[in-house]
Amino acid sequence: MQKQYRLKRRATFSYVYKKGEKSSARHLLLLYVKSRSGLKVGISVSKKVGGAVTRNRVKRLIREGINCIFSQIATGHTYVIVAKSSSAEADYQTICAEVKEIFEKAGKLC
Protein backbone atom coordinates (compact mmCIF):
# COMPACT_ATOMS: atom_id res chain seq x y z
CA MET A 1 0.00 0.00 0.00
CA GLN A 2 1.46 3.33 -1.03
CA LYS A 3 1.92 6.03 1.59
CA GLN A 4 -0.54 8.37 -0.14
CA TYR A 5 -3.36 5.97 0.77
CA ARG A 6 -2.45 5.70 4.47
CA LEU A 7 -4.58 7.31 7.13
CA LYS A 8 -2.44 9.26 9.60
CA ARG A 9 -4.43 11.92 11.47
CA ARG A 10 -5.82 11.06 14.87
CA ALA A 11 -8.93 13.15 14.26
CA THR A 12 -9.78 11.07 11.19
CA PHE A 13 -9.29 7.82 13.13
CA SER A 14 -11.62 9.15 15.85
CA TYR A 15 -14.24 10.15 13.28
CA VAL A 16 -14.21 6.67 11.72
CA TYR A 17 -14.48 5.05 15.18
CA LYS A 18 -17.52 7.19 16.06
CA LYS A 19 -19.41 7.26 12.76
CA GLY A 20 -18.16 4.15 10.96
CA GLU A 21 -19.99 1.00 10.02
CA LYS A 22 -18.45 -2.31 11.11
CA SER A 23 -17.51 -5.63 9.61
CA SER A 24 -15.60 -8.22 11.60
CA ALA A 25 -13.78 -11.52 11.38
CA ARG A 26 -12.01 -13.65 13.97
CA HIS A 27 -8.79 -11.59 14.16
CA LEU A 28 -9.74 -8.28 12.50
CA LEU A 29 -12.39 -5.56 12.57
CA LEU A 30 -13.10 -3.19 9.67
CA LEU A 31 -14.62 0.25 10.22
CA TYR A 32 -15.51 2.44 7.24
CA VAL A 33 -17.18 5.72 6.34
CA LYS A 34 -17.85 7.53 3.08
CA SER A 35 -15.18 10.05 2.19
CA ARG A 36 -14.75 12.91 -0.26
CA SER A 37 -10.95 12.66 -0.16
CA GLY A 38 -10.78 9.27 -1.88
CA LEU A 39 -9.40 5.99 -0.61
CA LYS A 40 -7.60 6.05 2.74
CA VAL A 41 -6.71 3.05 4.91
CA GLY A 42 -5.54 3.13 8.53
CA ILE A 43 -4.32 0.27 10.69
CA SER A 44 -4.76 0.19 14.45
CA VAL A 45 -2.97 -2.36 16.65
CA SER A 46 -3.22 -1.76 20.41
CA LYS A 47 -0.82 -2.80 23.14
CA LYS A 48 -3.22 -5.61 24.04
CA VAL A 49 -1.92 -7.47 20.98
CA GLY A 50 1.62 -7.60 22.34
CA GLY A 51 4.92 -5.79 22.46
CA ALA A 52 6.30 -3.48 19.78
CA VAL A 53 7.80 -6.30 17.73
CA THR A 54 4.53 -8.23 17.67
CA ARG A 55 2.45 -5.12 16.86
CA ASN A 56 4.74 -4.17 13.98
CA ARG A 57 4.60 -7.73 12.62
CA VAL A 58 0.79 -7.68 12.68
CA LYS A 59 0.75 -4.29 10.92
CA ARG A 60 3.08 -5.59 8.20
CA LEU A 61 0.87 -8.65 7.68
CA ILE A 62 -2.27 -6.50 7.42
CA ARG A 63 -0.57 -4.14 4.94
CA GLU A 64 0.47 -7.12 2.83
CA GLY A 65 -3.09 -8.46 2.94
CA ILE A 66 -4.34 -5.09 1.72
CA ASN A 67 -1.76 -5.08 -1.09
CA CYS A 68 -3.12 -8.40 -2.36
CA ILE A 69 -6.62 -6.94 -2.89
CA PHE A 70 -5.85 -3.21 -3.21
CA SER A 71 -7.01 -2.85 -6.82
CA GLN A 72 -10.40 -4.39 -5.88
CA ILE A 73 -11.16 -2.13 -2.88
CA ALA A 74 -13.95 0.39 -3.45
CA THR A 75 -12.69 3.98 -3.53
CA GLY A 76 -14.46 6.92 -1.94
CA HIS A 77 -14.26 5.48 1.57
CA THR A 78 -11.99 5.79 4.60
CA TYR A 79 -11.19 2.44 6.21
CA VAL A 80 -9.67 1.54 9.57
CA ILE A 81 -8.61 -2.04 10.24
CA VAL A 82 -8.36 -2.88 13.94
CA ALA A 83 -6.39 -5.95 15.01
CA LYS A 84 -7.84 -8.01 17.83
CA SER A 85 -5.56 -9.54 20.46
CA SER A 86 -5.84 -12.99 18.84
CA SER A 87 -4.12 -11.67 15.70
CA ALA A 88 -0.70 -12.01 17.39
CA GLU A 89 -0.75 -15.79 16.83
CA ALA A 90 -2.16 -15.63 13.29
CA ASP A 91 0.03 -16.43 10.29
CA TYR A 92 0.34 -14.73 6.90
CA GLN A 93 -2.30 -16.79 5.08
CA THR A 94 -4.84 -16.30 7.87
CA ILE A 95 -4.43 -12.52 7.98
CA CYS A 96 -4.58 -12.17 4.17
CA ALA A 97 -7.72 -14.31 4.04
CA GLU A 98 -9.37 -12.31 6.82
CA VAL A 99 -8.54 -8.97 5.21
CA LYS A 100 -10.30 -10.15 2.07
CA GLU A 101 -13.16 -11.60 4.13
CA ILE A 102 -13.93 -8.39 6.04
CA PHE A 103 -13.96 -6.32 2.84
CA GLU A 104 -16.27 -8.88 1.19
CA LYS A 105 -18.62 -8.89 4.22
CA ALA A 106 -18.81 -5.11 4.04
CA GLY A 107 -19.48 -5.26 0.29
CA LYS A 108 -16.48 -3.05 -0.48
CA LEU A 109 -14.75 -5.23 -3.09
CA CYS A 110 -15.36 -4.46 -6.76
CNS distance restraints for C-alpha pairs under 8 A (distance, minus, plus):
assign (resid   1 and name CA) (resid   5 and name CA) 6.89 0.50 0.50
assign (resid   1 and name CA) (resid   6 and name CA) 7.65 0.50 0.50
assign (resid   1 and name CA) (resid  63 and name CA) 6.47 0.50 0.50
assign (resid   1 and name CA) (resid  64 and name CA) 7.68 0.50 0.50
assign (resid   1 and name CA) (resid  66 and name CA) 6.90 0.50 0.50
assign (resid   1 and name CA) (resid  67 and name CA) 5.48 0.50 0.50
assign (resid   1 and name CA) (resid  70 and name CA) 7.41 0.50 0.50
assign (resid   2 and name CA) (resid   6 and name CA) 7.15 0.50 0.50
assign (resid   4 and name CA) (resid  40 and name CA) 7.97 0.50 0.50
assign (resid   5 and name CA) (resid  39 and name CA) 6.20 0.50 0.50
assign (resid   5 and name CA) (resid  40 and name CA) 4.68 0.50 0.50
assign (resid   5 and name CA) (resid  41 and name CA) 6.07 0.50 0.50
assign (resid   6 and name CA) (resid  40 and name CA) 5.44 0.50 0.50
assign (resid   6 and name CA) (resid  41 and name CA) 5.04 0.50 0.50
assign (resid   6 and name CA) (resid  42 and name CA) 5.72 0.50 0.50
assign (resid   7 and name CA) (resid  12 and name CA) 7.60 0.50 0.50
assign (resid   7 and name CA) (resid  13 and name CA) 7.65 0.50 0.50
assign (resid   7 and name CA) (resid  40 and name CA) 5.48 0.50 0.50
assign (resid   7 and name CA) (resid  41 and name CA) 5.26 0.50 0.50
assign (resid   7 and name CA) (resid  42 and name CA) 4.51 0.50 0.50
assign (resid   7 and name CA) (resid  43 and name CA) 7.89 0.50 0.50
assign (resid   7 and name CA) (resid  78 and name CA) 7.98 0.50 0.50
assign (resid   8 and name CA) (resid  12 and name CA) 7.72 0.50 0.50
assign (resid   8 and name CA) (resid  13 and name CA) 7.84 0.50 0.50
assign (resid   8 and name CA) (resid  42 and name CA) 6.95 0.50 0.50
assign (resid   9 and name CA) (resid  13 and name CA) 6.57 0.50 0.50
assign (resid  10 and name CA) (resid  14 and name CA) 6.19 0.50 0.50
assign (resid  11 and name CA) (resid  15 and name CA) 6.18 0.50 0.50
assign (resid  12 and name CA) (resid  16 and name CA) 6.26 0.50 0.50
assign (resid  13 and name CA) (resid  17 and name CA) 6.23 0.50 0.50
assign (resid  13 and name CA) (resid  42 and name CA) 7.57 0.50 0.50
assign (resid  13 and name CA) (resid  80 and name CA) 7.23 0.50 0.50
assign (resid  14 and name CA) (resid  18 and name CA) 6.22 0.50 0.50
assign (resid  15 and name CA) (resid  19 and name CA) 5.94 0.50 0.50
assign (resid  15 and name CA) (resid  20 and name CA) 7.53 0.50 0.50
assign (resid  16 and name CA) (resid  20 and name CA) 4.75 0.50 0.50
assign (resid  16 and name CA) (resid  31 and name CA) 6.61 0.50 0.50
assign (resid  16 and name CA) (resid  32 and name CA) 6.30 0.50 0.50
assign (resid  16 and name CA) (resid  33 and name CA) 6.22 0.50 0.50
assign (resid  16 and name CA) (resid  78 and name CA) 7.51 0.50 0.50
assign (resid  16 and name CA) (resid  79 and name CA) 7.58 0.50 0.50
assign (resid  16 and name CA) (resid  80 and name CA) 7.18 0.50 0.50
assign (resid  17 and name CA) (resid  31 and name CA) 6.91 0.50 0.50
assign (resid  19 and name CA) (resid  33 and name CA) 6.97 0.50 0.50
assign (resid  20 and name CA) (resid  31 and name CA) 5.33 0.50 0.50
assign (resid  20 and name CA) (resid  32 and name CA) 4.88 0.50 0.50
assign (resid  20 and name CA) (resid  33 and name CA) 4.98 0.50 0.50
assign (resid  21 and name CA) (resid  31 and name CA) 5.43 0.50 0.50
assign (resid  21 and name CA) (resid  32 and name CA) 5.46 0.50 0.50
assign (resid  21 and name CA) (resid  33 and name CA) 6.61 0.50 0.50
assign (resid  22 and name CA) (resid  29 and name CA) 7.03 0.50 0.50
assign (resid  22 and name CA) (resid  30 and name CA) 5.61 0.50 0.50
assign (resid  22 and name CA) (resid  31 and name CA) 4.69 0.50 0.50
assign (resid  22 and name CA) (resid  32 and name CA) 6.79 0.50 0.50
assign (resid  22 and name CA) (resid 106 and name CA) 7.61 0.50 0.50
assign (resid  23 and name CA) (resid  29 and name CA) 5.92 0.50 0.50
assign (resid  23 and name CA) (resid  30 and name CA) 5.04 0.50 0.50
assign (resid  23 and name CA) (resid  31 and name CA) 6.58 0.50 0.50
assign (resid  23 and name CA) (resid 102 and name CA) 5.77 0.50 0.50
assign (resid  23 and name CA) (resid 103 and name CA) 7.67 0.50 0.50
assign (resid  23 and name CA) (resid 105 and name CA) 6.40 0.50 0.50
assign (resid  23 and name CA) (resid 106 and name CA) 5.74 0.50 0.50
assign (resid  24 and name CA) (resid  28 and name CA) 5.93 0.50 0.50
assign (resid  24 and name CA) (resid  29 and name CA) 4.28 0.50 0.50
assign (resid  24 and name CA) (resid  30 and name CA) 5.94 0.50 0.50
assign (resid  24 and name CA) (resid 102 and name CA) 5.81 0.50 0.50
assign (resid  24 and name CA) (resid 105 and name CA) 8.00 0.50 0.50
assign (resid  25 and name CA) (resid  29 and name CA) 6.23 0.50 0.50
assign (resid  25 and name CA) (resid  98 and name CA) 6.40 0.50 0.50
assign (resid  25 and name CA) (resid 101 and name CA) 7.28 0.50 0.50
assign (resid  25 and name CA) (resid 102 and name CA) 6.19 0.50 0.50
assign (resid  26 and name CA) (resid  84 and name CA) 8.00 0.50 0.50
assign (resid  26 and name CA) (resid  86 and name CA) 7.89 0.50 0.50
assign (resid  26 and name CA) (resid  98 and name CA) 7.74 0.50 0.50
assign (resid  27 and name CA) (resid  83 and name CA) 6.20 0.50 0.50
assign (resid  27 and name CA) (resid  84 and name CA) 5.22 0.50 0.50
assign (resid  27 and name CA) (resid  85 and name CA) 7.37 0.50 0.50
assign (resid  27 and name CA) (resid  86 and name CA) 5.71 0.50 0.50
assign (resid  27 and name CA) (resid  87 and name CA) 4.92 0.50 0.50
assign (resid  27 and name CA) (resid  90 and name CA) 7.81 0.50 0.50
assign (resid  27 and name CA) (resid  95 and name CA) 7.62 0.50 0.50
assign (resid  27 and name CA) (resid  98 and name CA) 7.40 0.50 0.50
assign (resid  28 and name CA) (resid  81 and name CA) 6.73 0.50 0.50
assign (resid  28 and name CA) (resid  82 and name CA) 5.76 0.50 0.50
assign (resid  28 and name CA) (resid  83 and name CA) 4.80 0.50 0.50
assign (resid  28 and name CA) (resid  84 and name CA) 5.67 0.50 0.50
assign (resid  28 and name CA) (resid  87 and name CA) 7.30 0.50 0.50
assign (resid  28 and name CA) (resid  98 and name CA) 6.97 0.50 0.50
assign (resid  28 and name CA) (resid  99 and name CA) 7.41 0.50 0.50
assign (resid  28 and name CA) (resid 102 and name CA) 7.70 0.50 0.50
assign (resid  29 and name CA) (resid  81 and name CA) 5.67 0.50 0.50
assign (resid  29 and name CA) (resid  82 and name CA) 5.03 0.50 0.50
assign (resid  29 and name CA) (resid  83 and name CA) 6.49 0.50 0.50
assign (resid  29 and name CA) (resid  84 and name CA) 7.37 0.50 0.50
assign (resid  29 and name CA) (resid 102 and name CA) 7.29 0.50 0.50
assign (resid  30 and name CA) (resid  79 and name CA) 6.88 0.50 0.50
assign (resid  30 and name CA) (resid  80 and name CA) 5.84 0.50 0.50
assign (resid  30 and name CA) (resid  81 and name CA) 4.68 0.50 0.50
assign (resid  30 and name CA) (resid  82 and name CA) 6.39 0.50 0.50
assign (resid  30 and name CA) (resid 102 and name CA) 6.40 0.50 0.50
assign (resid  30 and name CA) (resid 103 and name CA) 7.56 0.50 0.50
assign (resid  31 and name CA) (resid  79 and name CA) 5.71 0.50 0.50
assign (resid  31 and name CA) (resid  80 and name CA) 5.15 0.50 0.50
assign (resid  31 and name CA) (resid  81 and name CA) 6.43 0.50 0.50
assign (resid  31 and name CA) (resid  82 and name CA) 7.92 0.50 0.50
assign (resid  32 and name CA) (resid  77 and name CA) 6.56 0.50 0.50
assign (resid  32 and name CA) (resid  78 and name CA) 5.53 0.50 0.50
assign (resid  32 and name CA) (resid  79 and name CA) 4.44 0.50 0.50
assign (resid  32 and name CA) (resid  80 and name CA) 6.35 0.50 0.50
assign (resid  33 and name CA) (resid  77 and name CA) 5.60 0.50 0.50
assign (resid  33 and name CA) (resid  78 and name CA) 5.47 0.50 0.50
assign (resid  33 and name CA) (resid  79 and name CA) 6.83 0.50 0.50
assign (resid  34 and name CA) (resid  76 and name CA) 6.09 0.50 0.50
assign (resid  34 and name CA) (resid  77 and name CA) 4.41 0.50 0.50
assign (resid  34 and name CA) (resid  78 and name CA) 6.30 0.50 0.50
assign (resid  35 and name CA) (resid  39 and name CA) 7.60 0.50 0.50
assign (resid  35 and name CA) (resid  76 and name CA) 5.23 0.50 0.50
assign (resid  35 and name CA) (resid  77 and name CA) 4.71 0.50 0.50
assign (resid  35 and name CA) (resid  78 and name CA) 5.84 0.50 0.50
assign (resid  36 and name CA) (resid  76 and name CA) 6.23 0.50 0.50
assign (resid  36 and name CA) (resid  77 and name CA) 7.67 0.50 0.50
assign (resid  37 and name CA) (resid  76 and name CA) 6.96 0.50 0.50
assign (resid  38 and name CA) (resid  75 and name CA) 5.87 0.50 0.50
assign (resid  38 and name CA) (resid  76 and name CA) 4.37 0.50 0.50
assign (resid  38 and name CA) (resid  77 and name CA) 6.19 0.50 0.50
assign (resid  38 and name CA) (resid  78 and name CA) 7.46 0.50 0.50
assign (resid  39 and name CA) (resid  74 and name CA) 7.74 0.50 0.50
assign (resid  39 and name CA) (resid  75 and name CA) 4.84 0.50 0.50
assign (resid  39 and name CA) (resid  76 and name CA) 5.31 0.50 0.50
assign (resid  39 and name CA) (resid  77 and name CA) 5.34 0.50 0.50
assign (resid  39 and name CA) (resid  78 and name CA) 5.82 0.50 0.50
assign (resid  39 and name CA) (resid  79 and name CA) 7.89 0.50 0.50
assign (resid  40 and name CA) (resid  77 and name CA) 6.78 0.50 0.50
assign (resid  40 and name CA) (resid  78 and name CA) 4.77 0.50 0.50
assign (resid  40 and name CA) (resid  79 and name CA) 6.16 0.50 0.50
assign (resid  41 and name CA) (resid  78 and name CA) 5.96 0.50 0.50
assign (resid  41 and name CA) (resid  79 and name CA) 4.71 0.50 0.50
assign (resid  41 and name CA) (resid  80 and name CA) 5.73 0.50 0.50
assign (resid  41 and name CA) (resid  81 and name CA) 7.61 0.50 0.50
assign (resid  42 and name CA) (resid  79 and name CA) 6.14 0.50 0.50
assign (resid  42 and name CA) (resid  80 and name CA) 4.55 0.50 0.50
assign (resid  42 and name CA) (resid  81 and name CA) 6.24 0.50 0.50
assign (resid  43 and name CA) (resid  59 and name CA) 6.82 0.50 0.50
assign (resid  43 and name CA) (resid  62 and name CA) 7.79 0.50 0.50
assign (resid  43 and name CA) (resid  80 and name CA) 5.61 0.50 0.50
assign (resid  43 and name CA) (resid  81 and name CA) 4.89 0.50 0.50
assign (resid  43 and name CA) (resid  82 and name CA) 6.07 0.50 0.50
assign (resid  43 and name CA) (resid  83 and name CA) 7.85 0.50 0.50
assign (resid  44 and name CA) (resid  59 and name CA) 7.93 0.50 0.50
assign (resid  44 and name CA) (resid  80 and name CA) 7.06 0.50 0.50
assign (resid  44 and name CA) (resid  81 and name CA) 6.12 0.50 0.50
assign (resid  44 and name CA) (resid  82 and name CA) 4.75 0.50 0.50
assign (resid  44 and name CA) (resid  83 and name CA) 6.37 0.50 0.50
assign (resid  45 and name CA) (resid  49 and name CA) 6.77 0.50 0.50
assign (resid  45 and name CA) (resid  55 and name CA) 6.08 0.50 0.50
assign (resid  45 and name CA) (resid  58 and name CA) 7.63 0.50 0.50
assign (resid  45 and name CA) (resid  59 and name CA) 7.10 0.50 0.50
assign (resid  45 and name CA) (resid  82 and name CA) 6.05 0.50 0.50
assign (resid  45 and name CA) (resid  83 and name CA) 5.22 0.50 0.50
assign (resid  45 and name CA) (resid  84 and name CA) 7.56 0.50 0.50
assign (resid  46 and name CA) (resid  50 and name CA) 7.82 0.50 0.50
assign (resid  46 and name CA) (resid  55 and name CA) 7.48 0.50 0.50
assign (resid  46 and name CA) (resid  83 and name CA) 7.53 0.50 0.50
assign (resid  47 and name CA) (resid  51 and name CA) 6.51 0.50 0.50
assign (resid  47 and name CA) (resid  52 and name CA) 7.90 0.50 0.50
assign (resid  47 and name CA) (resid  55 and name CA) 7.46 0.50 0.50
assign (resid  48 and name CA) (resid  85 and name CA) 5.81 0.50 0.50
assign (resid  49 and name CA) (resid  54 and name CA) 7.29 0.50 0.50
assign (resid  49 and name CA) (resid  55 and name CA) 6.44 0.50 0.50
assign (resid  49 and name CA) (resid  83 and name CA) 7.60 0.50 0.50
assign (resid  49 and name CA) (resid  84 and name CA) 6.73 0.50 0.50
assign (resid  49 and name CA) (resid  85 and name CA) 4.22 0.50 0.50
assign (resid  49 and name CA) (resid  86 and name CA) 7.10 0.50 0.50
assign (resid  49 and name CA) (resid  87 and name CA) 7.09 0.50 0.50
assign (resid  49 and name CA) (resid  88 and name CA) 5.92 0.50 0.50
assign (resid  50 and name CA) (resid  54 and name CA) 5.53 0.50 0.50
assign (resid  50 and name CA) (resid  55 and name CA) 6.07 0.50 0.50
assign (resid  50 and name CA) (resid  85 and name CA) 7.67 0.50 0.50
assign (resid  50 and name CA) (resid  88 and name CA) 7.03 0.50 0.50
assign (resid  51 and name CA) (resid  55 and name CA) 6.16 0.50 0.50
assign (resid  52 and name CA) (resid  56 and name CA) 6.05 0.50 0.50
assign (resid  53 and name CA) (resid  57 and name CA) 6.20 0.50 0.50
assign (resid  54 and name CA) (resid  58 and name CA) 6.26 0.50 0.50
assign (resid  54 and name CA) (resid  88 and name CA) 6.46 0.50 0.50
assign (resid  55 and name CA) (resid  59 and name CA) 6.23 0.50 0.50
assign (resid  55 and name CA) (resid  88 and name CA) 7.59 0.50 0.50
assign (resid  56 and name CA) (resid  60 and name CA) 6.17 0.50 0.50
assign (resid  57 and name CA) (resid  61 and name CA) 6.26 0.50 0.50
assign (resid  58 and name CA) (resid  62 and name CA) 6.20 0.50 0.50
assign (resid  58 and name CA) (resid  83 and name CA) 7.74 0.50 0.50
assign (resid  58 and name CA) (resid  87 and name CA) 7.01 0.50 0.50
assign (resid  58 and name CA) (resid  88 and name CA) 6.57 0.50 0.50
assign (resid  59 and name CA) (resid  63 and name CA) 6.13 0.50 0.50
assign (resid  60 and name CA) (resid  64 and name CA) 6.17 0.50 0.50
assign (resid  61 and name CA) (resid  65 and name CA) 6.18 0.50 0.50
assign (resid  61 and name CA) (resid  92 and name CA) 6.15 0.50 0.50
assign (resid  61 and name CA) (resid  95 and name CA) 6.57 0.50 0.50
assign (resid  61 and name CA) (resid  96 and name CA) 7.38 0.50 0.50
assign (resid  62 and name CA) (resid  66 and name CA) 6.23 0.50 0.50
assign (resid  62 and name CA) (resid  95 and name CA) 6.42 0.50 0.50
assign (resid  62 and name CA) (resid  96 and name CA) 6.93 0.50 0.50
assign (resid  62 and name CA) (resid  99 and name CA) 7.10 0.50 0.50
assign (resid  63 and name CA) (resid  67 and name CA) 6.21 0.50 0.50
assign (resid  64 and name CA) (resid  68 and name CA) 6.44 0.50 0.50
assign (resid  64 and name CA) (resid  96 and name CA) 7.27 0.50 0.50
assign (resid  65 and name CA) (resid  69 and name CA) 6.98 0.50 0.50
assign (resid  65 and name CA) (resid  95 and name CA) 6.61 0.50 0.50
assign (resid  65 and name CA) (resid  96 and name CA) 4.19 0.50 0.50
assign (resid  65 and name CA) (resid  97 and name CA) 7.54 0.50 0.50
assign (resid  65 and name CA) (resid  99 and name CA) 5.93 0.50 0.50
assign (resid  65 and name CA) (resid 100 and name CA) 7.46 0.50 0.50
assign (resid  66 and name CA) (resid  70 and name CA) 5.48 0.50 0.50
assign (resid  66 and name CA) (resid  96 and name CA) 7.50 0.50 0.50
assign (resid  66 and name CA) (resid  99 and name CA) 6.70 0.50 0.50
assign (resid  66 and name CA) (resid 100 and name CA) 7.83 0.50 0.50
assign (resid  68 and name CA) (resid  96 and name CA) 7.68 0.50 0.50
assign (resid  69 and name CA) (resid  73 and name CA) 6.61 0.50 0.50
assign (resid  69 and name CA) (resid 100 and name CA) 6.97 0.50 0.50
assign (resid  72 and name CA) (resid 109 and name CA) 5.23 0.50 0.50
assign (resid  72 and name CA) (resid 110 and name CA) 5.04 0.50 0.50
assign (resid  73 and name CA) (resid 103 and name CA) 7.63 0.50 0.50
assign (resid  73 and name CA) (resid 108 and name CA) 5.91 0.50 0.50
assign (resid  73 and name CA) (resid 109 and name CA) 4.75 0.50 0.50
assign (resid  73 and name CA) (resid 110 and name CA) 6.18 0.50 0.50
assign (resid  74 and name CA) (resid 108 and name CA) 5.20 0.50 0.50
assign (resid  74 and name CA) (resid 109 and name CA) 5.69 0.50 0.50
assign (resid  74 and name CA) (resid 110 and name CA) 6.05 0.50 0.50
assign (resid  83 and name CA) (resid  87 and name CA) 6.19 0.50 0.50
assign (resid  86 and name CA) (resid  90 and name CA) 7.17 0.50 0.50
assign (resid  87 and name CA) (resid  95 and name CA) 7.77 0.50 0.50
assign (resid  90 and name CA) (resid  94 and name CA) 6.09 0.50 0.50
assign (resid  90 and name CA) (resid  95 and name CA) 6.56 0.50 0.50
assign (resid  91 and name CA) (resid  95 and name CA) 6.37 0.50 0.50
assign (resid  92 and name CA) (resid  96 and name CA) 6.18 0.50 0.50
assign (resid  93 and name CA) (resid  97 and name CA) 6.05 0.50 0.50
assign (resid  94 and name CA) (resid  98 and name CA) 6.12 0.50 0.50
assign (resid  95 and name CA) (resid  99 and name CA) 6.10 0.50 0.50
assign (resid  96 and name CA) (resid 100 and name CA) 6.42 0.50 0.50
assign (resid  97 and name CA) (resid 101 and name CA) 6.08 0.50 0.50
assign (resid  98 and name CA) (resid 102 and name CA) 6.06 0.50 0.50
assign (resid  99 and name CA) (resid 103 and name CA) 6.48 0.50 0.50
assign (resid 100 and name CA) (resid 104 and name CA) 6.16 0.50 0.50
assign (resid 101 and name CA) (resid 105 and name CA) 6.09 0.50 0.50
assign (resid 102 and name CA) (resid 106 and name CA) 6.21 0.50 0.50
assign (resid 103 and name CA) (resid 107 and name CA) 6.17 0.50 0.50
assign (resid 103 and name CA) (resid 108 and name CA) 5.30 0.50 0.50
assign (resid 103 and name CA) (resid 109 and name CA) 6.09 0.50 0.50
assign (resid 104 and name CA) (resid 108 and name CA) 6.07 0.50 0.50
assign (resid 104 and name CA) (resid 109 and name CA) 5.84 0.50 0.50
